[in-house]
Amino acid sequence: MFVDSFLFTTILLLSVLNAIIPDLSAKYINPLILKYLNSLTPKQRELREEIRQLKLEQSKLQIVNDFVKHTKIQRRINMLNMQYSELQTSSSTRNMIVKVGLPYLFRFLMGVAILCFIIMYRNNPVMILNESINFTPFGRIISYPNTEINAVSVHFWVMCCSTVIKLVQLKV
């Protein structure tokens, strides 16, 4: 029995990573990226500071004596709050893109890596089983595109690994 250990382990590892990386990215990578993205921009800091200053100035005024000035400051605060909320809305859209897009990006990259392995090693068997094992009706499918008897091709090994890992993942 011959086993190409490089192909065997690499495809197994890529299949496992393809199954678990979206979950890992949602738990560990996304929070790190979102923490960086959610830090206040200079514009947001400036708006918050200006709102704080205006509220401080407004609290020093008595509404009965300085109604006009108090109202002007309140309008300015309301306008700045609207600008700040618009900036927050754009950051929440960015957060949603990261939360949804990053797992799909990782899954896409892993799929491309697996596809590259399939293309590069399509004619190399992952393993060749003993002649005592006979896959008579399915031998050509299991070894396609190889012509060796009792060979397990890269295509078939990727399919087996992916299927088994997804079944195990469903059970857990």
TIVEXRO-255177 format. One line per 3 residues: number of its first residue (from 0); their letters; for each residue y, x, z of N, C-alpha, C, CB. Coordinates in Angstrom, 3 decimals. Glycine has a CB too. Example, Ala and Ser with C-alpha at 12.3 -4.5 7.8 and 13.67 -1.06 7.14 Angstrom:
0	as	-5.690 13.190 7.800 -4.500 12.300 7.800 -3.300 13.200 7.800 -4.473 11.308 9.046 ~ -2.250 12.850 7.080 -1.060 13.670 7.140 0.030 12.900 7.870 -0.598 14.084 5.725
This chain:
0	mfv	-1.173 0.842 0.000 0.000 0.000 0.000 1.238 0.889 0.000 -0.003 -0.959 1.215 ~ 2.138 0.648 -0.923 3.365 1.421 -1.067 4.550 0.549 -0.658 3.532 1.940 -2.527 ~ 5.458 1.097 0.163 6.669 0.375 0.557 7.854 1.297 0.346 6.593 -0.114 2.045
3	dsf	8.818 0.838 -0.418 10.074 1.572 -0.576 10.936 1.209 0.634 10.805 1.221 -1.955 ~ 10.933 2.061 1.644 11.565 1.728 2.924 13.073 1.533 2.792 11.279 2.816 3.943 ~ 13.705 2.267 1.887 15.145 2.094 1.689 15.451 0.683 1.214 15.684 3.122 0.679
6	lft	14.793 0.237 0.160 15.027 -1.114 -0.356 14.617 -2.171 0.664 14.262 -1.326 -1.668 ~ 13.488 -1.964 1.288 12.967 -2.922 2.254 13.984 -3.169 3.368 11.638 -2.423 2.843 ~ 14.449 -2.104 4.015 15.349 -2.253 5.162 16.766 -2.635 4.740 15.386 -0.963 5.964
9	til	17.241 -2.100 3.627 18.596 -2.414 3.196 18.738 -3.884 2.836 18.986 -1.549 2.011 ~ 17.794 -4.414 2.109 17.865 -5.822 1.736 17.683 -6.702 2.965 16.804 -6.157 0.673 ~ 16.807 -6.318 3.858 16.629 -7.077 5.097 17.916 -7.072 5.917 15.466 -6.496 5.925
12	lls	18.544 -5.916 6.038 19.781 -5.797 6.793 20.904 -6.602 6.140 20.186 -4.329 6.916 ~ 21.041 -6.516 4.813 22.073 -7.295 4.126 21.845 -8.794 4.289 22.108 -6.933 2.643 ~ 20.616 -9.218 4.273 20.320 -10.640 4.461 20.672 -11.096 5.867 18.846 -10.921 4.177
15	vln	20.353 -10.261 6.855 20.706 -10.604 8.236 22.219 -10.654 8.397 20.096 -9.587 9.225 ~ 22.913 -9.664 7.867 24.370 -9.652 7.958 24.988 -10.840 7.236 24.923 -8.357 7.387 ~ 24.425 -11.217 6.107 24.929 -12.366 5.362 24.811 -13.643 6.184 24.174 -12.519 4.041
18	aii	23.805 -13.705 7.033 23.609 -14.899 7.851 24.481 -14.904 9.102 22.158 -15.015 8.248 ~ 24.697 -13.738 9.725 25.385 -13.736 11.021 26.862 -13.361 10.969 24.694 -12.802 11.934 ~ 27.316 -12.721 9.906 28.715 -12.286 9.876 29.715 -13.443 9.911 28.959 -11.459 8.643
21	pdl	29.491 -14.561 9.238 30.472 -15.651 9.388 30.624 -16.114 10.837 30.068 -16.835 8.521 ~ 29.535 -16.166 11.588 29.631 -16.552 12.993 30.341 -15.483 13.809 28.244 -16.813 13.568 ~ 30.017 -14.224 13.544 30.679 -13.136 14.264 32.170 -13.083 13.951 30.028 -11.799 13.918
24	sak	32.513 -13.335 12.702 33.937 -13.298 12.349 34.684 -14.430 13.038 34.124 -13.391 10.821 ~ 34.053 -15.596 13.169 34.719 -16.710 13.841 34.924 -16.429 15.327 33.911 -17.991 13.661 ~ 33.990 -15.712 15.945 34.078 -15.458 17.391 34.901 -14.225 17.742 32.695 -15.305 17.964
27	yin	34.807 -13.164 16.938 35.396 -11.898 17.348 36.501 -11.389 16.428 34.334 -10.875 17.437 ~ 36.319 -11.510 15.124 37.288 -10.933 14.190 38.500 -11.839 14.020 36.633 -10.678 12.831 ~ 38.282 -13.145 13.867 39.392 -14.081 13.703 40.396 -14.021 14.853 38.858 -15.486 13.575
30	pli	39.955 -14.027 16.115 40.950 -13.951 17.196 41.812 -12.695 17.145 40.255 -14.015 18.527 ~ 41.216 -11.573 16.759 42.011 -10.346 16.664 43.066 -10.458 15.564 41.099 -9.137 16.398 ~ 42.658 -10.973 14.422 43.595 -11.108 13.308 44.666 -12.144 13.636 42.849 -11.498 12.017
33	lky	44.252 -13.255 14.254 45.221 -14.299 14.605 46.200 -13.822 15.679 44.491 -15.556 15.088 ~ 45.720 -12.996 16.586 46.618 -12.443 17.605 47.709 -11.606 16.937 45.827 -11.585 18.632 ~ 47.317 -10.840 15.949 48.295 -10.033 15.213 49.238 -10.931 14.406 47.576 -9.034 14.277
36	lns	48.687 -11.926 13.713 49.508 -12.794 12.871 50.415 -13.720 13.679 48.620 -13.620 11.971 ~ 49.994 -14.089 14.892 50.774 -15.026 15.693 51.860 -14.371 16.522 49.872 -15.783 16.590 ~ 51.966 -13.073 16.453 53.066 -12.443 17.162 54.375 -12.911 16.517 52.939 -10.877 17.132
39	ltp	55.384 -13.087 17.338 56.644 -13.644 16.855 57.318 -12.699 15.864 57.584 -13.934 18.029 ~ 57.820 -13.272 14.809 58.571 -12.497 13.829 59.965 -12.244 14.387 58.639 -13.235 12.452 ~ 60.675 -11.276 13.831 62.054 -11.044 14.307 62.939 -12.287 14.179 62.685 -9.891 13.529
42	kqr	62.735 -13.057 13.121 63.515 -14.287 12.928 63.214 -15.296 14.036 63.214 -14.910 11.546 ~ 61.942 -15.431 14.400 61.573 -16.354 15.477 62.144 -15.887 16.816 60.040 -16.485 15.572 ~ 62.067 -14.596 17.064 62.638 -14.068 18.311 64.138 -14.322 18.378 62.357 -12.563 18.437
45	elr	64.801 -14.103 17.253 66.244 -14.315 17.186 66.590 -15.778 17.450 66.785 -13.881 15.819 ~ 65.825 -16.694 16.854 66.066 -18.121 17.066 65.827 -18.509 18.522 65.169 -18.955 16.146 ~ 64.745 -18.012 19.103 64.454 -18.347 20.500 65.541 -17.828 21.431 63.097 -17.776 20.914
48	eei	66.004 -16.627 21.159 67.063 -16.053 21.999 68.358 -16.835 21.850 67.298 -14.577 21.641 ~ 68.686 -17.234 20.639 69.913 -18.004 20.409 69.822 -19.379 21.081 70.174 -18.167 18.891 ~ 68.651 -20.011 20.996 68.461 -21.302 21.661 68.595 -21.133 23.176 67.076 -21.908 21.302
51	rql	68.030 -20.071 23.696 68.119 -19.818 25.137 69.570 -19.612 25.563 67.275 -18.590 25.523 ~ 70.325 -18.849 24.776 71.733 -18.602 25.088 72.546 -19.899 25.042 72.322 -17.576 24.108 ~ 72.273 -20.712 24.022 73.007 -21.972 23.901 72.680 -22.928 25.047 72.692 -22.638 22.565
54	kle	71.418 -22.968 25.443 71.039 -23.832 26.568 71.679 -23.353 27.862 69.512 -23.877 26.724 ~ 71.762 -22.041 28.010 72.423 -21.484 29.186 73.900 -21.858 29.190 72.258 -19.956 29.228 ~ 74.535 -21.722 28.044 75.949 -22.089 27.919 76.140 -23.588 28.158 76.489 -21.697 26.524
57	qsk	75.211 -24.387 27.635 75.295 -25.836 27.785 75.094 -26.250 29.245 74.254 -26.523 26.891 ~ 74.245 -25.534 29.955 74.016 -25.890 31.359 75.239 -25.604 32.237 72.809 -25.128 31.897 ~ 76.092 -24.711 31.800 77.304 -24.399 32.553 78.385 -25.462 32.369 77.841 -23.041 32.133
60	lqi	78.242 -26.243 31.299 79.240 -27.287 31.028 78.875 -28.576 31.753 79.359 -27.547 29.510 ~ 79.907 -29.311 32.108 79.684 -30.643 32.663 79.888 -31.642 31.537 80.645 -30.939 33.876 ~ 78.919 -32.508 31.366 78.943 -33.418 30.232 80.128 -34.381 30.317 77.635 -34.199 30.156
63	vnd	80.571 -34.708 31.508 81.689 -35.647 31.674 82.993 -35.003 31.241 81.793 -36.119 33.136 ~ 83.209 -33.762 31.630 84.482 -33.099 31.327 84.528 -32.514 29.912 84.737 -31.998 32.336 ~ 83.416 -31.933 29.420 83.392 -31.259 28.125 82.368 -31.911 27.195 83.076 -29.764 28.303
66	fvk	82.497 -33.202 27.005 81.514 -33.939 26.208 81.443 -33.425 24.769 81.850 -35.426 26.208 ~ 82.581 -33.178 24.146 82.606 -32.746 22.748 81.933 -31.386 22.590 84.052 -32.686 22.227 ~ 82.287 -30.476 23.439 81.700 -29.139 23.371 80.188 -29.196 23.663 82.408 -28.190 24.371
69	htk	79.817 -29.999 24.647 78.401 -30.179 24.994 77.625 -30.746 23.815 78.255 -31.105 26.215 ~ 78.186 -31.709 23.129 77.528 -32.345 21.984 77.389 -31.358 20.818 78.320 -33.593 21.535 ~ 78.415 -30.571 20.570 78.337 -29.569 19.497 77.231 -28.548 19.777 79.693 -28.847 19.336
72	iqr	77.148 -28.123 21.015 76.106 -27.165 21.382 74.728 -27.809 21.224 76.309 -26.663 22.835 ~ 74.612 -29.095 21.626 73.327 -29.780 21.504 72.918 -29.915 20.040 73.394 -31.164 22.165 ~ 73.857 -30.202 19.169 73.551 -30.287 17.729 73.089 -28.934 17.192 74.788 -30.774 16.939
75	rin	73.741 -27.889 17.626 73.359 -26.547 17.209 71.933 -26.222 17.708 74.382 -25.503 17.745 ~ 71.645 -26.592 18.950 70.299 -26.380 19.505 69.274 -27.158 18.701 70.242 -26.801 20.992 ~ 69.575 -28.392 18.371 68.642 -29.219 17.586 68.391 -28.606 16.209 69.192 -30.653 17.430
78	mln	69.434 -28.096 15.562 69.281 -27.468 14.250 68.411 -26.208 14.351 70.665 -27.120 13.656 ~ 68.635 -25.404 15.369 67.841 -24.187 15.559 66.386 -24.535 15.891 68.451 -23.315 16.682 ~ 66.172 -25.593 16.676 64.809 -26.034 16.977 64.084 -26.479 15.710 64.829 -27.178 17.999
81	mqy	64.776 -27.126 14.811 64.164 -27.536 13.540 63.774 -26.311 12.713 65.132 -28.438 12.734 ~ 64.644 -25.323 12.647 64.330 -24.093 11.911 63.129 -23.385 12.535 65.553 -23.147 11.888 ~ 63.098 -23.350 13.861 61.986 -22.703 14.556 60.676 -23.441 14.293 62.262 -22.636 16.065
84	sel	60.704 -24.764 14.308 59.478 -25.534 14.063 58.999 -25.358 12.618 59.715 -27.030 14.364 ~ 59.916 -25.172 11.661 59.510 -24.894 10.272 58.783 -23.552 10.181 60.745 -24.895 9.332 ~ 59.283 -22.569 10.909 58.606 -21.267 10.934 57.235 -21.383 11.595 59.466 -20.224 11.675
87	qts	57.117 -22.194 12.631 55.834 -22.404 13.299 54.842 -23.094 12.369 56.024 -23.231 14.577 ~ 55.311 -24.032 11.545 54.435 -24.740 10.616 53.848 -23.780 9.600 55.195 -25.862 9.905 ~ 54.655 -22.865 9.095 54.130 -21.897 8.130 53.110 -20.970 8.784 55.273 -21.074 7.520
90	sst	53.313 -20.638 10.056 52.333 -19.774 10.728 51.046 -20.542 11.022 52.922 -19.205 12.039 ~ 51.122 -21.849 11.275 49.892 -22.613 11.502 49.091 -22.754 10.215 50.218 -24.001 12.073 ~ 49.777 -22.831 9.081 49.076 -22.844 7.793 48.365 -21.518 7.569 50.060 -23.127 6.634
93	rnm	49.028 -20.440 7.886 48.437 -19.104 7.759 47.222 -18.974 8.675 49.480 -18.010 8.093 ~ 47.326 -19.516 9.886 46.191 -19.478 10.819 44.995 -20.232 10.261 46.591 -20.069 12.176 ~ 45.245 -21.383 9.661 44.146 -22.167 9.102 43.486 -21.427 7.947 44.648 -23.537 8.633
96	ivk	44.269 -20.767 7.132 43.722 -19.994 6.016 42.820 -18.880 6.543 44.862 -19.402 5.149 ~ 43.259 -18.215 7.609 42.446 -17.133 8.177 41.160 -17.686 8.782 43.245 -16.360 9.246 ~ 41.259 -18.777 9.531 40.080 -19.341 10.191 39.030 -19.818 9.189 40.490 -20.497 11.091
99	vgl	39.490 -20.417 8.107 38.549 -20.959 7.124 38.151 -19.896 6.095 39.165 -22.178 6.414 ~ 39.109 -19.115 5.651 38.863 -18.195 4.543 38.109 -16.933 4.887 40.129 -17.818 3.952 ~ 38.294 -16.414 6.089 37.667 -15.147 6.434 36.139 -15.205 6.444 38.157 -14.700 7.775
102	pyl	35.521 -16.227 7.040 34.047 -16.281 6.955 33.546 -16.380 5.512 33.521 -17.472 7.755 ~ 34.253 -17.131 4.677 33.836 -17.230 3.278 34.054 -15.911 2.539 34.599 -18.357 2.574 ~ 35.100 -15.189 2.897 35.335 -13.880 2.289 34.201 -12.927 2.635 36.683 -13.297 2.752
105	frf	33.788 -12.891 3.902 32.678 -12.026 4.300 31.392 -12.435 3.600 32.484 -12.065 5.817 ~ 31.152 -13.729 3.529 29.930 -14.202 2.870 29.956 -13.829 1.376 29.776 -15.745 3.044 ~ 31.129 -13.940 0.753 31.260 -13.560 -0.658 30.986 -12.069 -0.841 32.667 -13.911 -1.186
108	lmg	31.562 -11.235 0.026 31.355 -9.787 -0.086 29.894 -9.409 0.124 32.230 -9.047 0.924 ~ 29.226 -10.067 1.060 27.811 -9.791 1.273 26.993 -10.250 0.063 27.311 -10.485 2.559 ~ 27.366 -11.381 -0.513 26.678 -11.848 -1.722 26.842 -10.879 -2.876 27.194 -13.215 -2.129
111	vai	28.039 -10.328 -3.014 28.281 -9.338 -4.075 27.444 -8.084 -3.819 29.793 -8.973 -4.157 ~ 27.361 -7.655 -2.555 26.554 -6.471 -2.232 25.080 -6.716 -2.548 26.720 -6.092 -0.746 ~ 24.581 -7.887 -2.198 23.176 -8.215 -2.495 22.958 -8.284 -4.000 22.771 -9.558 -1.835
114	lcf	23.905 -8.887 -4.704 23.794 -8.971 -6.164 23.796 -7.584 -6.797 24.942 -9.811 -6.739 ~ 24.617 -6.676 -6.279 24.626 -5.298 -6.793 23.271 -4.625 -6.573 25.740 -4.475 -6.113 ~ 22.678 -4.842 -5.405 21.352 -4.281 -5.149 20.321 -4.856 -6.106 20.929 -4.543 -3.706
117	iim	20.406 -6.150 -6.356 19.455 -6.769 -7.280 19.601 -6.162 -8.675 19.666 -8.300 -7.333 ~ 20.812 -5.965 -9.118 21.045 -5.418 -10.458 20.633 -3.945 -10.526 22.529 -5.573 -10.851 ~ 21.002 -3.162 -9.502 20.718 -1.729 -9.535 19.224 -1.425 -9.436 21.453 -1.034 -8.410
120	yrn	18.514 -2.193 -8.627 17.115 -1.893 -8.361 16.172 -2.961 -8.915 16.899 -1.742 -6.875 ~ 16.580 -3.652 -9.968 15.760 -4.756 -10.483 14.399 -4.321 -11.000 16.493 -5.455 -11.579 ~ 14.265 -3.089 -11.457 12.982 -2.620 -11.984 12.145 -1.859 -10.957 13.219 -1.742 -13.178
123	npv	12.667 -1.679 -9.764 11.922 -0.968 -8.716 11.232 -1.981 -7.807 12.867 -0.044 -7.887 ~ 9.978 -1.806 -7.553 9.317 -2.716 -6.608 9.681 -2.339 -5.173 7.777 -2.682 -6.799 ~ 9.836 -3.348 -4.337 10.095 -3.093 -2.917 8.812 -2.629 -2.264 10.650 -4.360 -2.204
126	mil	7.717 -3.270 -2.625 6.414 -2.855 -2.107 5.335 -3.200 -3.127 6.114 -3.532 -0.738 ~ 4.282 -2.404 -3.083 3.102 -2.670 -3.911 1.940 -2.842 -2.942 2.827 -1.502 -4.968 ~ 1.339 -4.022 -2.972 0.267 -4.355 -2.043 -1.074 -3.843 -2.566 0.208 -5.872 -1.812
129	nes	-2.049 -3.781 -1.693 -3.391 -3.326 -2.068 -3.985 -4.241 -3.132 -4.314 -3.274 -0.833 ~ -4.935 -3.697 -3.853 -5.581 -4.484 -4.901 -6.473 -5.581 -4.331 -6.397 -3.578 -5.802 ~ -6.810 -5.477 -3.057 -7.646 -6.511 -2.437 -6.868 -7.820 -2.269 -8.171 -6.029 -1.070
132	inf	-5.530 -7.722 -2.243 -4.691 -8.919 -2.152 -4.411 -9.385 -3.570 -3.351 -8.638 -1.367 ~ -4.651 -10.670 -3.813 -4.523 -11.184 -5.168 -3.594 -12.394 -5.168 -5.908 -11.554 -5.751 ~ -2.511 -12.310 -5.944 -1.562 -13.405 -6.084 -1.729 -14.072 -7.444 -0.119 -12.901 -5.903
135	tpf	-2.932 -14.315 -7.855 -3.258 -14.703 -9.223 -2.300 -15.708 -9.857 -4.618 -15.265 -9.251 ~ -2.075 -16.879 -9.337 -1.200 -17.773 -10.100 0.276 -17.390 -10.010 -1.377 -19.191 -9.618 ~ 0.660 -16.693 -8.948 2.069 -16.406 -8.741 2.429 -14.936 -8.890 2.473 -16.872 -7.395
138	gri	1.511 -14.119 -9.295 1.726 -12.678 -9.373 2.891 -12.285 -10.256 0.496 -12.014 -9.869 ~ 3.035 -12.938 -11.387 4.137 -12.605 -12.306 5.493 -13.014 -11.724 3.924 -13.295 -13.668 ~ 5.540 -14.130 -11.009 6.803 -14.580 -10.405 7.212 -13.633 -9.282 6.672 -16.032 -9.865
141	isy	6.269 -13.230 -8.463 6.565 -12.354 -7.331 6.996 -10.967 -7.804 5.344 -12.239 -6.414 ~ 6.417 -10.493 -8.887 6.741 -9.140 -9.335 7.782 -9.093 -10.454 5.492 -8.457 -9.797 ~ 8.284 -10.229 -10.914 9.250 -10.231 -12.015 10.463 -9.408 -11.658 9.672 -11.658 -12.368
144	pnt	11.011 -8.563 -12.468 10.723 -8.157 -13.836 9.771 -6.973 -13.917 11.998 -7.822 -14.544 ~ 9.146 -6.586 -12.814 8.180 -5.486 -12.833 6.901 -5.924 -13.527 7.874 -5.002 -11.403 ~ 6.204 -4.986 -14.090 4.933 -5.303 -14.737 3.750 -4.831 -13.918 4.879 -4.684 -16.116
147	ein	4.031 -4.195 -12.770 2.949 -3.686 -11.930 2.243 -4.847 -11.229 3.492 -2.672 -10.889 ~ 0.958 -4.693 -11.077 0.160 -5.722 -10.418 0.359 -5.616 -8.908 -1.346 -5.584 -10.791 ~ 0.483 -6.758 -8.242 0.667 -6.868 -6.797 1.963 -6.233 -6.295 -0.496 -6.237 -6.095
150	avs	2.963 -6.148 -7.132 4.260 -5.603 -6.721 5.154 -6.756 -6.263 4.935 -4.802 -7.889 ~ 5.988 -6.477 -5.269 6.981 -7.443 -4.804 8.335 -6.940 -5.291 6.950 -7.614 -3.224 ~ 8.992 -7.743 -6.114 10.254 -7.311 -6.716 11.421 -7.497 -5.744 10.518 -8.090 -8.013
153	vhf	12.542 -6.884 -6.100 13.762 -6.991 -5.291 14.219 -8.444 -5.245 14.889 -6.084 -5.861 ~ 14.164 -9.145 -6.368 14.594 -10.548 -6.418 13.819 -11.382 -5.403 14.402 -11.126 -7.839 ~ 12.515 -11.236 -5.439 11.656 -12.023 -4.562 11.873 -11.637 -3.104 10.184 -11.839 -4.947
156	wvm	12.058 -10.361 -2.828 12.265 -9.913 -1.452 13.589 -10.441 -0.898 12.233 -8.379 -1.380 ~ 14.635 -10.459 -1.712 15.914 -11.027 -1.277 15.743 -12.511 -0.963 17.005 -10.823 -2.361 ~ 15.045 -13.213 -1.827 14.831 -14.639 -1.611 14.024 -14.878 -0.328 14.110 -15.260 -2.823
159	ccs	12.983 -14.096 -0.104 12.157 -14.246 1.102 12.966 -13.953 2.362 10.935 -13.315 1.035 ~ 13.688 -12.848 2.357 14.473 -12.474 3.541 15.529 -13.533 3.856 15.146 -11.104 3.329 ~ 16.241 -13.966 2.847 17.290 -14.962 3.061 16.716 -16.273 3.588 18.053 -15.213 1.764
162	tvi	15.612 -16.704 3.019 14.999 -17.959 3.448 14.498 -17.877 4.878 13.855 -18.331 2.523 ~ 13.816 -16.812 5.220 13.280 -16.666 6.577 14.408 -16.578 7.594 12.383 -15.421 6.674 ~ 15.447 -15.837 7.280 16.558 -15.686 8.230 17.282 -17.008 8.423 17.546 -14.610 7.746
165	klv	17.464 -17.773 7.364 18.103 -19.083 7.518 17.222 -20.037 8.319 18.418 -19.689 6.145 ~ 15.918 -19.974 8.146 15.023 -20.811 8.946 15.059 -20.413 10.416 13.593 -20.717 8.415 ~ 15.071 -19.126 10.674 15.156 -18.647 12.057 16.503 -19.055 12.671 14.976 -17.099 12.115
168	qlk	17.540 -18.964 11.899 18.877 -19.327 12.376 18.941 -20.819 12.687 19.951 -18.952 11.329 ~ 18.262 -21.646 11.922 18.230 -23.088 12.209 17.490 -23.391 13.502 17.576 -23.843 11.056 ~ 16.444 -22.626 13.782 15.663 -22.858 14.989 16.405 -22.420 16.243 14.341 -22.134 14.898
171	v	17.250 -21.412 16.104 17.999 -20.885 17.255 19.245 -21.663 17.401 18.318 -19.393 17.108
